[in-house]
Amino acid sequence: MSELTLEQKERFFKNQKKVGKIIINHVKKKGLILFGQKATNRQLPEDLRKDTQDYDIFSPTPKKSAKRIERKLDRKLGGNYYEVREAKHGGTHKVIQRIGDKGVVDVGKPDRKVPTVTRKGVRLATLEFQKQQIRKSLADPESKFRHAKDREVRSRIKIAEQRRKEKPTRKKPVPRNLRFKFPSFKVNTKLNF
């Protein structure tokens, strides 16, 4: 692969805000499932969301989906900025940006049926599924490098669930002496107009 020119790099940096929209539109259009932190963020209140850059996607054909996303990103941004590589986990493919060698999208095949919810047309793995994944990760000694991050995400989900369970506080009734009362009056039904 040839080195990118300065003009191409400038175009790449200018268009970084479009990347997320392009990926989400592809997920919507193809009916793929978004999971991981991006899916969790879309289901949590704004104050409990955690900033993350990469997208995790479930697809029945991970390699094909990763290639499609890579081609779509390159076409929309006007250059050869992305490439697809196989990840360490078998069957998972990564879309990597060539500038900075940073992963943007991980596409994998689910090992079982994934329960989903739909928000704004995007299929998301449920928070319950996310919690199961976190439990698996915390039980696995090989993924010790993820444990602190997983515990943090788990606590954010628990706070959101606790908020949902709390009943909304009822408004206090207005004291009787402060309520507005209409004066009583009688209607004269014998009047002719």
C-alpha positions in Angstrom: 0.0 0.0 0.0 1.2 3.4 -0.9 1.7 6.2 1.6 -1.1 8.7 1.8 -0.5 12.3 0.6 -1.0 15.3 2.9 -4.1 16.2 1.0 -5.6 12.8 1.6 -4.7 12.9 5.3 -6.3 16.3 5.6 -9.5 15.1 3.9 -9.4 12.1 6.3 -9.2 14.3 9.4 -11.9 16.7 8.2 -14.3 13.8 7.7 -13.9 12.0 11.0 -17.3 13.1 12.3 -19.0 11.2 9.4 -17.5 7.8 10.3 -20.0 7.0 13.1 -23.0 7.9 11.0 -21.7 5.8 8.1 -21.2 2.8 10.3 -24.6 3.2 12.1 -26.4 3.6 8.7 -24.8 0.4 7.5 -25.9 -1.4 10.7 -29.4 -0.2 10.2 -29.6 -1.0 6.5 -28.2 -4.5 6.8 -30.1 -5.4 10.1 -26.9 -6.1 12.0 -26.6 -6.0 15.8 -24.6 -3.4 17.7 -23.2 -4.6 21.0 -20.5 -3.5 23.4 -20.1 0.0 24.8 -21.8 1.8 21.9 -25.0 -0.3 22.4 -24.8 0.1 26.2 -24.5 3.9 25.8 -27.6 4.1 23.6 -29.6 2.4 26.4 -28.2 4.4 29.4 -29.1 7.9 30.5 -26.7 10.6 29.2 -24.9 11.1 32.5 -24.0 7.3 32.7 -22.6 7.0 29.2 -18.9 6.2 28.8 -17.0 7.6 25.9 -15.7 5.0 23.4 -14.5 5.1 19.8 -14.9 1.6 18.4 -18.0 -0.2 17.3 -18.7 -3.8 18.0 -21.1 -5.5 15.6 -22.6 -9.0 15.3 -23.1 -10.3 11.8 -23.9 -13.7 10.4 -21.0 -13.1 7.9 -18.3 -11.1 9.8 -15.7 -11.0 7.0 -18.1 -9.9 4.4 -19.6 -7.3 6.6 -16.2 -5.9 7.6 -15.2 -5.7 3.9 -18.5 -3.9 3.1 -18.0 -1.4 5.9 -14.3 -0.8 4.9 -15.3 -0.2 1.3 -18.2 2.1 2.3 -15.9 4.2 4.6 -13.3 4.5 1.9 -15.8 5.5 -0.7 -17.6 8.1 1.5 -14.4 9.6 2.7 -12.8 9.6 -0.7 -9.6 7.6 -0.2 -8.1 4.3 0.8 -8.0 5.0 4.6 -9.2 1.6 6.0 -8.3 -2.0 5.8 -9.7 -5.3 7.2 -7.6 -7.6 9.4 -8.5 -10.8 11.2 -8.6 -10.3 14.9 -6.9 -12.4 17.6 -10.3 -14.0 18.4 -11.1 -16.5 15.7 -13.9 -15.5 13.4 -13.7 -11.8 14.3 -12.6 -9.2 11.7 -11.5 -5.7 12.4 -11.7 -2.6 10.3 -8.5 -0.6 11.0 -7.8 2.9 10.0 -4.5 3.2 8.2 -3.6 6.5 9.8 -2.7 5.7 13.3 -3.3 1.9 12.9 -6.4 2.2 15.1 -9.4 -0.2 15.2 -12.7 1.3 14.3 -15.1 -1.7 14.0 -15.0 -5.2 15.3 -17.3 -7.6 13.5 -18.0 -11.0 14.9 -20.5 -13.8 14.7 -22.6 -14.5 17.8 -22.2 -17.9 19.3 -25.9 -17.9 20.3 -29.1 -16.0 19.7 -28.7 -12.4 20.9 -31.7 -10.7 22.5 -32.1 -7.2 21.0 -34.0 -4.0 21.4 -34.4 -1.4 18.7 -33.6 2.3 19.3 -34.0 4.7 16.4 -33.9 1.9 13.9 -30.7 0.3 15.2 -30.8 -3.2 16.7 -28.9 -3.2 20.0 -27.9 -6.1 22.3 -30.0 -5.8 25.5 -28.4 -4.6 28.7 -29.1 -8.1 30.2 -27.0 -9.6 27.4 -24.2 -7.1 28.1 -24.3 -8.0 31.8 -23.9 -11.7 30.8 -20.9 -10.9 28.7 -19.4 -8.9 31.5 -19.9 -11.8 34.0 -18.2 -14.2 31.5 -15.3 -11.8 31.1 -14.9 -11.3 34.9 -14.9 -15.1 35.4 -12.1 -15.6 32.8 -8.6 -15.1 34.2 -7.2 -14.6 30.7 -9.2 -11.4 30.2 -7.9 -9.8 33.4 -6.8 -6.7 31.4 -10.5 -6.0 30.9 -11.8 -6.5 34.5 -11.5 -2.9 35.7 -13.3 -1.6 32.6 -16.0 -4.3 32.9 -16.7 -3.5 36.5 -17.1 0.1 35.7 -19.6 -0.6 32.9 -21.5 -3.1 35.2 -21.8 -0.4 37.9 -23.2 2.1 35.3 -25.8 -0.5 34.2 -26.8 -1.2 37.8 -27.3 2.5 38.5 -29.5 2.9 35.5 -31.6 -0.2 36.5 -31.9 1.1 40.0 -33.2 4.5 38.7 -35.8 2.7 36.6 -37.1 0.7 39.6 -37.5 3.8 41.8 -41.0 5.1 41.6 -41.3 8.7 40.4 -42.1 11.0 43.3 -45.6 12.3 43.4 -46.3 15.9 43.5 -47.4 17.2 46.8 -51.0 18.2 46.9 -51.8 21.9 47.1 -53.1 22.8 50.6 -56.8 23.5 50.7 -56.4 27.1 51.8 -54.4 27.9 48.7 -56.7 26.2 46.2 -58.7 28.5 43.9 -62.4 28.2 44.4 -65.0 29.4 42.0 -67.7 31.4 43.7 -71.0 29.6 43.7 -73.8 30.9 41.5 -77.2 29.9 40.3 -78.2 29.6 36.7 -81.4 31.3 35.7 -83.1 28.9 33.2 -86.1 31.2 32.6 -84.2 33.8 30.7 -85.0 34.1 27.0 -82.5 35.4 24.5 
